[in-house]
Structures are given as structure tokens and as C-alpha cells.
Amino acid sequence: MTINCKGELIDLTIPKVMGILNLTPDSFYDGGVNTKDAVILKHVEKMLNDGATFIDIGAYSSRPSATHISEAEELQRLLPILKLLTQTFPDILISIDTFRSEVAKQSIAAGACMINDISAGKMDDTMLETVAKLKVPYVMMHMKGTPQNMQQQVTYDHLIKDILLYFSERIAAARALGLVDIIVDPGFGFSKTIAQNYELLKLLNAFKRLDKPVLVGISRKSMIYKLLEASPSEALNGTTVLNTMALQQGASILRVHDVKEAMECIQLTQQIKT
């Protein structure tokens, strides 16, 4: 199972790590940390040295009840850092965490190679068409509603079947427009209760029937620290445990704050498989 990034075929048979770079002031774990160029460069260099294949940049916070910002502000936060990173690390593979097609278009033009959309095209009717024309890999995530109201939309007839149906419909829509490299993200923490998140993880193997790589993003989320009566800063050990379970259930990409520990999860789980 491969995806094409800037002409390079990335083999996802062995899982890969996507390191998180948040440029937002209000992200749940590292909001407001990455404000200076030197800090950002040091952080990204560490993630690359620790083994990250992709760096996922987000300039719009998608945490529950996050403040909505304009497209112009998202671009203002994003483009200078994207330029800085591509100039400093010429071979870097950058994913852009956005639901806006214009942000996707300008980011790919500026050197990014993948789009990571929390709404699977549902928050911008031209997103799927835009990504298809850009001919880049596309991560489509499951979410109901928007970040501002998603936690009020946690009712399902059957959690796994409903999410599989959602992806079947979104994949069909993407394919009809010529989109080739599609990755699915079940959306841990988005429109789901803590109990539903663990049901999703327990049955993650079901998503193999979509025949698409699966991205899992559970790093330091509330499904971990609330259950442990801790905080995001104390949730690394829990993240490692759940990332290991996700790999055992077939995850192809781990989206994480802590690259070194995620790489160790992959190395150890691969050893068991050999």
C-alpha cells in the first residue's frame, strides 16, 4: 500500500509517523508554543531526526468548541512557516491540516504535499475537486458537524457501521472526481464520547474492509487523560499504549506529538510480526 508524495512513493506496509506542528494559540496540548521561528525549526528538526515521515501543520484549532478564525487568518499563520520549513528542510513532506480548499491550494503551491481534512470535504464543497486537481494524497476524517458543535452530535445507530457508511460515501465521491491516494481517519475525539472512542479503537480492524490506509490520531487526547484523571502533559504513557493497540489493529499512520515514542511502538510491533 503506497501513496505518492512529490513523486516519491511512500510504502505504508510498514506504518509511518506524522508529527504534529500546531500554529494555533488554543490547541489543547501545545497551543501557543510554536510562535517563534527558532522554536519551530528546532521542534521540526527533532521530529524529523526522531523518524517522522510527515509533518502535519495546523493553523486552525479543531479542538471541541474552538474559536472559529477566517481563511485569511489561517493563511497568515500558515504560509510563512510553510515557506520557512521548505527552505530549511528541502526534502520535508508536509501535510496541511485544513478543511478549506483555498488553503489547500495555496499550501500545495508553497511546497506541501498532502491535505488532512477533518471534514472529508463536508465543510467546503469544492475541497474534493480541488485536491483531485492538485493530485496529492488526501486524509479524510470522520466528524459530524463542526469543531464548534461536534460534541453535541454523538448519537449513532451503530457506531462502526455508521462510520464505515460515511467513508464509503466520501470515498465514492472522491473517486468520482479522480482522487487516487485516499487515507481514512476514524476521528478519535470528534463527535464521539470517551466510551465510543474506545469502542472504535477496539474494532479498528473493521476499517480494513475500506482497503485504504488508516490514520490514527489519539495523541494526548482527552479519551486518555480524562480516563486517567490526569492532564494532556501527563498522557504520553497512555498515548503509547493506545498507539500500540492501534498498530495491532492495522493502523498505517500514527499522528502524534511525540515522534520518538511512536517510532518505538512501530519498531517493537513490527518485531512481533516478523
Backbone as CSV, one residue per row, in Angstrom:
resi,resn,N_x,N_y,N_z,CA_x,CA_y,CA_z,C_x,C_y,C_z
1,MET,0.847,-1.191,0.000,0.000,0.000,0.000,0.887,1.247,0.000
2,THR,0.814,2.042,-1.078,1.684,3.204,-1.202,0.882,4.468,-1.491
3,ILE,1.491,5.633,-1.178,0.949,6.922,-1.595,2.086,7.709,-2.249
4,ASN,1.713,8.609,-3.167,2.692,9.376,-3.922,2.800,10.787,-3.353
5,CYS,3.965,11.118,-2.794,4.218,12.457,-2.264,5.377,13.082,-3.021
6,LYS,5.094,14.082,-3.810,6.121,14.779,-4.598,6.918,13.821,-5.464
7,GLY,6.248,12.834,-6.019,6.913,11.875,-6.875,7.590,10.734,-6.141
8,GLU,7.561,10.781,-4.823,8.166,9.715,-4.010,7.067,8.774,-3.527
9,LEU,7.237,7.496,-3.799,6.261,6.508,-3.344,6.560,6.132,-1.895
10,ILE,5.616,6.419,-1.018,5.767,6.113,0.401,5.058,4.800,0.688
11,ASP,5.807,3.807,1.113,5.260,2.485,1.401,4.684,2.468,2.810
12,LEU,3.375,2.265,2.907,2.707,2.246,4.204,2.507,0.827,4.731
13,THR,3.141,-0.142,4.065,3.098,-1.515,4.585,3.708,-1.547,5.982
14,ILE,4.820,-0.818,6.133,5.373,-0.562,7.463,4.835,0.790,7.913
15,PRO,4.138,0.870,9.045,3.492,2.118,9.466,4.479,3.286,9.576
16,LYS,3.950,4.479,9.355,4.736,5.697,9.399,4.200,6.633,10.480
17,VAL,5.035,7.613,10.850,4.654,8.588,11.871,4.484,9.961,11.240
18,MET,3.415,10.633,11.627,3.140,12.009,11.226,3.280,12.887,12.475
19,GLY,4.276,13.756,12.471,4.499,14.639,13.608,3.624,15.875,13.531
20,ILE,3.113,16.312,14.655,2.169,17.434,14.721,2.905,18.746,14.973
21,LEU,2.591,19.751,14.139,3.059,21.108,14.373,1.849,22.030,14.401
22,ASN,1.444,22.427,15.589,0.305,23.333,15.737,0.778,24.777,15.767
23,LEU,0.170,25.599,14.917,0.487,27.024,14.881,-0.625,27.849,15.514
24,THR,-1.453,27.191,16.292,-2.618,27.842,16.892,-2.334,28.229,18.347
25,PRO,-2.978,29.290,18.828,-2.783,29.691,20.219,-3.629,28.898,21.206
26,ASP,-4.585,28.087,20.693,-5.564,27.458,21.584,-5.708,25.956,21.398
27,SER,-4.690,25.287,20.832,-4.763,23.829,20.751,-4.693,23.236,22.156
28,PHE,-5.289,22.061,22.324,-5.497,21.523,23.674,-4.204,21.184,24.397
29,TYR,-3.138,20.860,23.638,-1.893,20.430,24.297,-0.770,21.452,24.145
30,ASP,-0.513,21.881,22.926,0.639,22.751,22.677,0.264,24.106,22.100
31,GLY,-0.943,24.566,22.389,-1.383,25.860,21.899,-0.475,26.986,22.360
32,GLY,-0.070,27.839,21.424,0.744,28.993,21.761,2.223,28.712,21.935
33,VAL,2.639,27.469,21.781,4.051,27.120,21.985,4.890,27.514,20.773
34,ASN,4.361,27.223,19.582,5.138,27.405,18.354,4.879,28.783,17.743
35,THR,5.446,29.805,18.363,5.223,31.174,17.910,6.465,31.822,17.309
36,LYS,7.633,31.278,17.586,8.870,31.866,17.083,9.549,30.915,16.106
37,ASP,10.134,31.481,15.062,10.748,30.661,14.015,11.787,29.686,14.572
38,ALA,12.622,30.164,15.480,13.686,29.310,16.024,13.116,28.124,16.775
39,VAL,12.039,28.354,17.527,11.384,27.276,18.281,10.778,26.261,17.326
40,ILE,10.137,26.761,16.284,9.503,25.886,15.301,10.547,25.031,14.582
41,LEU,11.624,25.650,14.148,12.670,24.911,13.430,13.298,23.831,14.307
42,LYS,13.531,24.155,15.559,14.115,23.177,16.477,13.163,22.007,16.699
43,HIS,11.874,22.318,16.857,10.866,21.282,17.087,10.737,20.367,15.876
44,VAL,10.667,20.965,14.694,10.513,20.170,13.475,11.768,19.339,13.211
45,GLU,12.938,19.924,13.420,14.182,19.179,13.241,14.224,17.953,14.143
46,LYS,13.771,18.115,15.375,13.743,16.981,16.309,12.782,15.901,15.816
47,MET,11.596,16.309,15.359,10.628,15.320,14.880,11.178,14.567,13.678
48,LEU,11.839,15.260,12.761,12.424,14.600,11.588,13.555,13.658,12.004
49,ASN,14.402,14.119,12.896,15.506,13.273,13.372,15.000,12.056,14.140
50,ASP,13.858,12.211,14.812,13.283,11.095,15.573,12.569,10.086,14.679
51,GLY,12.393,10.440,13.400,11.844,9.456,12.472,10.528,9.792,11.810
52,ALA,10.016,11.004,11.970,8.754,11.368,11.334,8.894,11.352,9.816
53,THR,7.953,10.698,9.144,7.910,10.724,7.675,7.213,11.984,7.190
54,PHE,6.160,12.380,7.910,5.378,13.560,7.554,5.348,14.536,8.726
55,ILE,5.235,15.824,8.415,4.954,16.850,9.414,3.608,17.460,9.063
56,ASP,2.667,17.407,9.996,1.309,17.895,9.770,1.149,19.266,10.431
57,ILE,0.942,20.295,9.608,0.842,21.660,10.111,-0.622,22.076,10.191
58,GLY,-1.015,22.551,11.356,-2.376,23.048,11.546,-2.373,24.484,12.022
59,ALA,-3.162,25.335,11.357,-3.258,26.738,11.743,-4.677,27.112,12.156
60,TYR,-5.545,26.083,12.242,-6.935,26.272,12.682,-7.207,25.222,13.744
61,SER,-7.468,25.649,14.963,-7.687,24.695,16.045,-9.014,23.966,15.863
62,SER,-8.961,22.633,15.932,-10.178,21.827,15.787,-10.578,21.151,17.086
63,ARG,-10.034,21.623,18.203,-10.450,21.071,19.483,-11.921,21.427,19.725
64,PRO,-12.627,20.682,20.596,-14.028,20.986,20.869,-14.220,22.437,21.295
65,SER,-15.222,23.092,20.679,-15.583,24.482,20.986,-14.472,25.476,20.669
66,ALA,-13.588,25.124,19.762,-12.502,26.025,19.379,-13.052,27.290,18.733
67,THR,-12.299,28.368,18.848,-12.687,29.634,18.239,-12.529,29.555,16.728
68,HIS,-13.559,29.974,16.007,-13.516,29.987,14.549,-12.659,31.162,14.077
69,ILE,-11.776,30.926,13.097,-10.995,32.015,12.518,-11.232,32.071,11.011
70,SER,-10.921,33.198,10.416,-11.153,33.394,8.994,-10.116,32.659,8.156
71,GLU,-10.436,32.492,6.892,-9.494,31.887,5.954,-8.226,32.723,5.848
72,ALA,-8.392,34.044,5.844,-7.231,34.935,5.744,-6.285,34.765,6.927
73,GLU,-6.846,34.618,8.132,-6.003,34.440,9.316,-5.314,33.080,9.288
74,GLU,-6.018,32.065,8.837,-5.401,30.742,8.730,-4.204,30.780,7.785
75,LEU,-4.361,31.431,6.645,-3.269,31.542,5.676,-2.121,32.391,6.224
76,GLN,-2.464,33.428,6.954,-1.446,34.313,7.528,-0.575,33.563,8.531
77,ARG,-1.176,32.664,9.290,-0.421,31.852,10.242,0.424,30.803,9.527
78,LEU,-0.126,30.273,8.459,0.420,29.067,7.846,1.528,29.300,6.832
79,LEU,1.303,30.170,5.868,2.196,30.269,4.712,3.631,30.671,5.055
80,PRO,3.854,31.638,5.959,5.253,31.968,6.278,6.025,30.795,6.886
81,ILE,5.354,30.005,7.715,6.009,28.850,8.340,6.237,27.746,7.319
82,LEU,5.296,27.567,6.433,5.455,26.577,5.364,6.663,26.928,4.498
83,LYS,6.809,28.213,4.153,7.965,28.664,3.375,9.268,28.444,4.144
84,LEU,9.249,28.770,5.435,10.428,28.594,6.286,10.871,27.136,6.319
85,LEU,9.932,26.229,6.484,10.256,24.806,6.608,10.753,24.210,5.296
86,THR,10.126,24.577,4.191,10.550,24.012,2.903,11.919,24.542,2.491
87,GLN,12.239,25.757,2.914,13.569,26.300,2.618,14.635,25.657,3.501
88,THR,14.291,25.403,4.757,15.261,24.845,5.708,15.456,23.348,5.513
89,PHE,14.355,22.663,5.229,14.394,21.201,5.057,13.844,20.869,3.662
90,PRO,14.660,20.935,2.624,14.171,20.800,1.244,13.421,19.500,0.959
91,ASP,13.740,18.426,1.683,13.113,17.129,1.415,11.899,16.842,2.311
92,ILE,11.491,17.814,3.103,10.420,17.591,4.061,9.096,17.298,3.351
93,LEU,8.324,16.377,3.916,6.996,16.036,3.399,5.959,16.630,4.364
94,ILE,5.298,17.685,3.915,4.391,18.431,4.787,2.942,18.157,4.429
95,SER,2.177,17.815,5.447,0.731,17.673,5.355,0.095,18.936,5.941
96,ILE,-0.984,19.393,5.333,-1.676,20.585,5.816,-3.031,20.197,6.387
97,ASP,-3.220,20.513,7.659,-4.456,20.211,8.368,-5.430,21.366,8.142
98,THR,-6.312,21.214,7.148,-7.266,22.273,6.823,-8.517,21.671,6.195
99,PHE,-9.647,22.373,6.334,-10.877,21.942,5.669,-11.232,22.896,4.531
100,ARG,-10.352,23.869,4.250,-10.643,24.903,3.251,-9.862,24.631,1.963
101,SER,-10.554,24.636,0.843,-9.921,24.316,-0.436,-8.902,25.370,-0.856
102,GLU,-9.152,26.644,-0.564,-8.206,27.686,-0.950,-6.917,27.567,-0.143
103,VAL,-7.037,27.217,1.125,-5.845,26.982,1.949,-5.078,25.785,1.399
104,ALA,-5.802,24.747,1.015,-5.162,23.570,0.423,-4.402,23.956,-0.841
105,LYS,-5.043,24.703,-1.709,-4.442,25.088,-2.991,-3.167,25.905,-2.785
106,GLN,-3.245,26.923,-1.923,-2.080,27.780,-1.706,-0.951,27.036,-0.983
107,SER,-1.308,26.113,-0.128,-0.296,25.358,0.618,0.467,24.398,-0.282
108,ILE,-0.243,23.715,-1.163,0.425,22.809,-2.091,1.340,23.604,-3.026
109,ALA,0.893,24.766,-3.470,1.712,25.630,-4.321,2.974,26.084,-3.590
110,ALA,2.877,26.186,-2.253,4.014,26.656,-1.450,4.934,25.528,-0.999
111,GLY,4.619,24.289,-1.382,5.549,23.199,-1.091,5.026,22.050,-0.254
112,ALA,3.784,22.109,0.220,3.207,20.976,0.948,2.890,19.847,-0.035
113,CYS,2.624,18.646,0.495,2.408,17.516,-0.416,1.184,16.671,-0.061
114,MET,0.439,17.054,0.965,-0.707,16.251,1.401,-1.712,17.157,2.100
115,ILE,-2.993,16.822,1.994,-4.047,17.562,2.689,-4.727,16.638,3.686
116,ASN,-4.894,17.144,4.906,-5.515,16.407,6.007,-6.765,17.178,6.425
117,ASP,-7.937,16.663,6.056,-9.198,17.396,6.186,-10.093,16.742,7.232
118,ILE,-10.350,17.453,8.327,-11.185,16.914,9.402,-12.621,16.684,8.965
119,SER,-13.043,17.304,7.861,-14.458,17.236,7.466,-14.705,16.345,6.255
120,ALA,-13.649,15.772,5.680,-13.791,14.914,4.491,-14.529,15.625,3.362
121,GLY,-14.317,16.939,3.258,-14.938,17.718,2.191,-16.309,18.260,2.499
122,LYS,-16.829,17.995,3.687,-18.189,18.413,4.019,-18.285,19.873,4.467
123,MET,-17.155,20.506,4.827,-17.184,21.900,5.246,-16.769,22.853,4.126
124,ASP,-16.415,22.305,2.975,-16.089,23.100,1.788,-16.427,22.239,0.580
125,ASP,-17.468,22.623,-0.140,-17.979,21.807,-1.242,-16.987,21.638,-2.380
126,THR,-15.964,22.494,-2.433,-15.002,22.384,-3.532,-13.712,21.676,-3.127
127,MET,-13.627,21.180,-1.894,-12.389,20.562,-1.416,-12.020,19.316,-2.211
128,LEU,-12.924,18.383,-2.378,-12.586,17.136,-3.066,-12.127,17.408,-4.492
129,GLU,-12.842,18.275,-5.185,-12.466,18.631,-6.560,-11.078,19.288,-6.596
130,THR,-10.825,20.162,-5.627,-9.537,20.860,-5.571,-8.386,19.885,-5.362
131,VAL,-8.542,18.983,-4.395,-7.469,18.026,-4.104,-7.252,17.080,-5.285
132,ALA,-8.332,16.698,-5.944,-8.207,15.829,-7.121,-7.378,16.516,-8.200
133,LYS,-7.597,17.811,-8.398,-6.831,18.562,-9.407,-5.375,18.727,-8.985
134,LEU,-5.157,18.856,-7.670,-3.794,19.009,-7.166,-2.995,17.710,-7.230
135,LYS,-3.716,16.590,-7.305,-3.100,15.256,-7.409,-2.164,14.966,-6.238
136,VAL,-2.675,15.193,-5.035,-1.911,14.913,-3.815,-2.713,13.973,-2.920
137,PRO,-2.036,13.262,-2.013,-2.765,12.408,-1.069,-3.713,13.230,-0.191
138,TYR,-4.802,12.587,0.208,-5.862,13.265,0.951,-6.302,12.403,2.130
139,VAL,-6.183,12.963,3.322,-6.693,12.303,4.521,-8.104,12.808,4.773
140,MET,-9.065,11.907,4.791,-10.447,12.279,5.100,-10.819,11.718,6.470
141,MET,-11.258,12.606,7.340,-11.588,12.204,8.710,-13.090,12.151,8.918
142,HIS,-13.507,11.302,9.851,-14.921,11.259,10.229,-15.204,12.259,11.336
143,MET,-16.204,13.108,11.088,-16.701,14.038,12.095,-18.131,14.390,11.724
144,LYS,-18.971,14.585,12.712,-20.308,15.111,12.476,-20.337,16.563,12.946
145,GLY,-20.901,17.448,12.126,-20.975,18.854,12.496,-19.664,19.570,12.284
146,THR,-19.346,20.477,13.191,-18.127,21.282,13.124,-17.405,21.195,14.467
147,PRO,-16.154,21.659,14.549,-15.482,21.648,15.853,-16.260,22.396,16.938
148,GLN,-17.040,23.376,16.512,-17.788,24.172,17.484,-18.984,23.422,18.082
149,ASN,-19.542,22.439,17.344,-20.739,21.752,17.863,-20.657,20.228,17.829
150,MET,-19.481,19.683,17.462,-19.395,18.239,17.245,-19.686,17.409,18.495
151,GLN,-19.366,17.931,19.664,-19.566,17.127,20.873,-21.030,17.058,21.299
152,GLN,-21.906,17.759,20.597,-23.344,17.605,20.798,-23.933,16.619,19.798
153,GLN,-23.080,16.043,18.951,-23.554,15.128,17.911,-22.875,13.765,18.066
154,VAL,-23.261,13.059,19.099,-22.599,11.785,19.417,-23.582,10.602,19.395
155,THR,-24.717,10.784,18.724,-25.716,9.713,18.646,-25.540,8.935,17.347
156,TYR,-25.472,7.619,17.462,-25.295,6.749,16.297,-26.290,5.598,16.371
157,ASP,-26.711,5.115,15.205,-27.496,3.885,15.182,-26.582,2.706,15.527
158,HIS,-25.429,2.695,14.895,-24.406,1.678,15.160,-23.073,2.321,14.817
159,LEU,-22.258,2.578,15.823,-21.061,3.407,15.653,-20.204,2.986,14.466
160,ILE,-19.747,1.752,14.449,-18.808,1.319,13.410,-19.474,1.293,12.036
161,LYS,-20.681,0.748,11.953,-21.378,0.690,10.664,-21.646,2.087,10.125
162,ASP,-22.028,3.012,11.000,-22.316,4.383,10.566,-21.050,5.056,10.015
163,ILE,-19.919,4.850,10.687,-18.671,5.476,10.226,-18.195,4.828,8.928
164,LEU,-18.332,3.516,8.822,-17.962,2.834,7.576,-18.824,3.327,6.413
165,LEU,-20.114,3.524,6.651,-21.001,4.039,5.604,-20.576,5.448,5.188
166,TYR,-20.243,6.269,6.184,-19.762,7.627,5.928,-18.546,7.594,5.000
167,PHE,-17.574,6.744,5.316,-16.370,6.669,4.498,-16.662,6.097,3.111
168,SER,-17.531,5.127,3.038,-17.884,4.563,1.728,-18.434,5.644,0.807
169,GLU,-19.281,6.506,1.360,-19.880,7.588,0.575,-18.846,8.638,0.194
170,ARG,-17.973,9.004,1.147,-16.977,10.050,0.862,-15.902,9.536,-0.100
171,ILE,-15.515,8.265,0.029,-14.534,7.688,-0.893,-15.107,7.636,-2.300
172,ALA,-16.385,7.247,-2.418,-17.027,7.195,-3.735,-17.071,8.582,-4.370
173,ALA,-17.387,9.602,-3.583,-17.428,10.977,-4.093,-16.048,11.430,-4.550
174,ALA,-15.022,11.059,-3.784,-13.652,11.445,-4.130,-13.184,10.729,-5.391
175,ARG,-13.470,9.453,-5.474,-13.050,8.668,-6.646,-13.717,9.184,-7.916
176,ALA,-14.977,9.590,-7.800,-15.710,10.096,-8.966,-15.053,11.338,-9.556
177,LEU,-14.302,12.051,-8.722,-13.614,13.257,-9.171,-12.161,12.979,-9.578
178,GLY,-11.735,11.723,-9.424,-10.393,11.335,-9.843,-9.357,11.352,-8.745
179,LEU,-9.796,11.441,-7.490,-8.854,11.450,-6.373,-8.371,10.026,-6.124
180,VAL,-7.053,9.839,-6.112,-6.480,8.494,-6.073,-6.009,8.096,-4.675
181,ASP,-5.065,8.862,-4.108,-4.444,8.484,-2.834,-5.283,8.983,-1.661
182,ILE,-6.086,8.092,-1.109,-7.015,8.438,-0.028,-6.627,7.678,1.234
183,ILE,-6.592,8.392,2.348,-6.308,7.825,3.667,-7.508,8.144,4.557
184,VAL,-7.936,7.192,5.369,-9.092,7.434,6.235,-8.654,7.581,7.687
185,ASP,-9.288,8.507,8.372,-9.032,8.770,9.791,-10.368,8.672,10.524
186,PRO,-10.554,7.672,11.390,-11.843,7.486,12.072,-12.246,8.642,12.985
187,GLY,-11.329,9.536,13.297,-11.700,10.736,14.035,-11.874,10.543,15.529
188,PHE,-10.866,10.011,16.183,-10.932,9.859,17.640,-11.094,11.239,18.281
189,GLY,-12.087,11.348,19.157,-12.335,12.604,19.856,-13.256,13.561,19.130
190,PHE,-13.637,13.231,17.908,-14.510,14.097,17.124,-15.906,13.479,17.049
191,SER,-16.877,14.146,17.636,-18.269,13.660,17.631,-18.392,12.289,18.285
192,LYS,-17.586,12.051,19.304,-17.611,10.756,19.977,-17.384,10.927,21.475
193,THR,-18.065,10.115,22.257,-17.842,10.084,23.697,-16.588,9.283,23.994
194,ILE,-16.140,9.323,25.237,-14.973,8.524,25.612,-15.244,7.040,25.363
195,ALA,-16.419,6.575,25.744,-16.759,5.162,25.539,-16.761,4.813,24.051
196,GLN,-17.284,5.698,23.224,-17.304,5.446,21.783,-15.893,5.423,21.197
197,ASN,-15.008,6.269,21.710,-13.620,6.256,21.249,-12.969,4.896,21.498
198,TYR,-13.242,4.316,22.660,-12.632,3.017,22.974,-13.289,1.884,22.198
199,GLU,-14.570,2.001,21.918,-15.222,1.015,21.048,-14.606,1.075,19.651
200,LEU,-14.364,2.295,19.184,-13.756,2.499,17.879,-12.359,1.881,17.817
201,LEU,-11.574,2.101,18.851,-10.229,1.531,18.884,-10.280,0.004,18.943
202,LYS,-11.190,-0.516,19.739,-11.326,-1.959,19.884,-11.653,-2.636,18.550
203,LEU,-12.437,-1.928,17.707,-12.910,-2.509,16.446,-12.267,-1.850,15.228
204,LEU,-11.103,-1.235,15.432,-10.431,-0.514,14.352,-10.140,-1.414,13.158
205,ASN,-9.934,-2.662,13.418,-9.643,-3.638,12.367,-10.734,-3.674,11.296
206,ALA,-11.956,-3.260,11.671,-13.076,-3.281,10.721,-12.838,-2.361,9.529
207,PHE,-11.998,-1.353,9.713,-11.788,-0.384,8.641,-10.899,-0.922,7.529
208,LYS,-10.326,-2.107,7.727,-9.549,-2.733,6.662,-10.409,-3.015,5.435
209,ARG,-11.720,-3.187,5.654,-12.591,-3.500,4.523,-12.690,-2.341,3.523
210,LEU,-12.303,-1.131,3.946,-12.305,0.010,3.024,-11.135,-0.049,2.050
211,ASP,-10.144,-0.891,2.352,-8.959,-1.058,1.516,-8.208,0.265,1.325
212,LYS,-8.132,1.036,2.396,-7.401,2.297,2.404,-6.510,2.344,3.643
213,PRO,-5.371,3.050,3.562,-4.571,3.230,4.773,-5.385,3.945,5.847
214,VAL,-5.144,3.571,7.096,-5.869,4.178,8.227,-4.902,5.022,9.047
215,LEU,-5.264,6.275,9.245,-4.501,7.176,10.111,-5.180,7.235,11.470
216,VAL,-4.389,7.152,12.529,-4.935,7.226,13.890,-4.302,8.411,14.613
217,GLY,-5.157,9.276,15.138,-4.691,10.432,15.894,-5.300,10.443,17.284
218,ILE,-4.589,9.845,18.239,-5.097,9.794,19.616,-4.127,10.448,20.593
219,SER,-3.098,11.087,20.047,-2.010,11.597,20.869,-2.473,12.578,21.946
220,ARG,-2.286,12.180,23.212,-2.549,13.017,24.390,-3.988,13.543,24.469
221,LYS,-4.931,12.849,23.829,-6.311,13.339,23.800,-7.053,13.039,25.101
222,SER,-8.221,13.678,25.234,-8.987,13.575,26.480,-9.476,12.158,26.739
223,MET,-9.611,11.327,25.707,-10.004,9.940,25.926,-8.975,9.216,26.791
224,ILE,-7.752,9.752,26.819,-6.696,9.181,27.657,-6.654,9.880,29.012
225,TYR,-6.432,11.188,28.995,-6.148,11.862,30.265,-7.370,12.017,31.158
226,LYS,-8.575,12.091,30.587,-9.767,12.171,31.439,-10.018,10.828,32.126
227,LEU,-9.806,9.762,31.383,-9.996,8.427,31.959,-8.994,8.178,33.082
228,LEU,-7.791,8.711,32.928,-6.736,8.512,33.920,-6.725,9.606,34.985
229,GLU,-7.682,10.534,34.880,-7.760,11.670,35.806,-6.423,12.400,35.860
230,ALA,-5.937,12.713,34.663,-4.642,13.376,34.522,-4.822,14.610,33.646
231,SER,-3.756,14.996,32.942,-3.775,16.152,32.053,-3.091,15.767,30.752
232,PRO,-3.234,16.573,29.673,-2.544,16.255,28.421,-1.039,16.075,28.598
233,SER,-0.433,16.863,29.466,1.016,16.764,29.664,1.424,15.456,30.341
234,GLU,0.455,14.774,30.971,0.733,13.509,31.655,0.248,12.297,30.856
235,ALA,-0.087,12.502,29.592,-0.762,11.450,28.824,0.128,10.740,27.815
236,LEU,1.444,10.883,27.924,2.331,10.226,26.962,2.307,8.711,27.109
237,ASN,2.371,8.222,28.334,2.362,6.772,28.531,1.069,6.157,28.003
238,GLY,-0.054,6.793,28.293,-1.332,6.308,27.790,-1.393,6.346,26.274
239,THR,-0.832,7.402,25.690,-0.776,7.508,24.234,0.006,6.345,23.638
240,THR,1.122,6.013,24.249,1.965,4.923,23.760,1.216,3.591,23.794
241,VAL,0.495,3.366,24.873,-0.288,2.126,24.991,-1.333,2.039,23.869
242,LEU,-2.069,3.124,23.667,-3.141,3.090,22.667,-2.595,3.082,21.248
243,ASN,-1.462,3.746,21.014,-0.846,3.671,19.692,-0.432,2.236,19.371
244,THR,0.072,1.535,20.367,0.446,0.136,20.168,-0.777,-0.704,19.789
245,MET,-1.886,-0.469,20.481,-3.119,-1.194,20.160,-3.597,-0.856,18.752
246,ALA,-3.476,0.412,18.361,-3.896,0.822,17.020,-3.050,0.135,15.951
247,LEU,-1.756,0.028,16.184,-0.878,-0.662,15.241,-1.251,-2.138,15.125
248,GLN,-1.591,-2.742,16.230,-2.004,-4.147,16.218,-3.306,-4.344,15.458
249,GLN,-4.099,-3.273,15.373,-5.380,-3.325,14.648,-5.255,-2.839,13.205
250,GLY,-4.031,-2.566,12.761,-3.835,-2.257,11.350,-3.609,-0.806,10.983
251,ALA,-3.350,0.085,11.945,-3.094,1.489,11.621,-1.855,1.621,10.737
252,SER,-1.935,2.501,9.744,-0.819,2.718,8.820,-0.025,3.976,9.141
253,ILE,-0.684,4.963,9.764,-0.019,6.221,10.126,-0.445,6.602,11.537
254,LEU,0.530,6.951,12.375,0.250,7.482,13.705,0.519,8.982,13.676
255,ARG,-0.493,9.777,13.979,-0.344,11.238,14.035,-0.117,11.603,15.503
256,VAL,1.078,12.139,15.814,1.475,12.251,17.223,2.228,13.551,17.515
257,HIS,2.240,13.898,18.813,3.086,14.977,19.303,4.502,14.469,19.603
258,ASP,4.618,13.201,19.944,5.869,12.615,20.433,6.346,11.548,19.452
259,VAL,7.213,11.958,18.542,7.599,11.084,17.432,8.462,9.914,17.892
260,LYS,9.437,10.178,18.730,10.363,9.121,19.148,9.620,7.936,19.755
261,GLU,8.684,8.211,20.644,7.946,7.136,21.316,7.052,6.381,20.329
262,ALA,6.477,7.095,19.371,5.645,6.431,18.366,6.482,5.536,17.468
263,MET,7.669,5.994,17.114,8.575,5.167,16.310,8.969,3.897,17.050
264,GLU,9.151,4.008,18.349,9.476,2.821,19.145,8.302,1.839,19.143
265,CYS,7.084,2.348,19.210,5.897,1.478,19.119,5.926,0.696,17.815
266,ILE,6.220,1.384,16.724,6.250,0.731,15.415,7.357,-0.313,15.368
267,GLN,8.524,0.048,15.834,9.671,-0.870,15.799,9.369,-2.155,16.584
268,LEU,8.770,-2.000,17.730,8.506,-3.175,18.584,7.366,-4.027,18.021
269,THR,6.309,-3.395,17.535,5.193,-4.172,16.995,5.604,-4.867,15.683
270,GLN,6.472,-4.235,14.908,6.967,-4.873,13.698,7.805,-6.107,14.012
271,GLN,8.538,-6.037,15.106,9.372,-7.171,15.519,8.512,-8.394,15.843
272,ILE,7.341,-8.137,16.427,6.426,-9.233,16.750,5.867,-9.861,15.486
273,LYS,5.656,-9.029,14.451,5.060,-9.514,13.198,6.045,-10.352,12.379
274,THR,7.363,-10.090,12.559,8.354,-10.773,11.716,8.591,-12.202,12.196
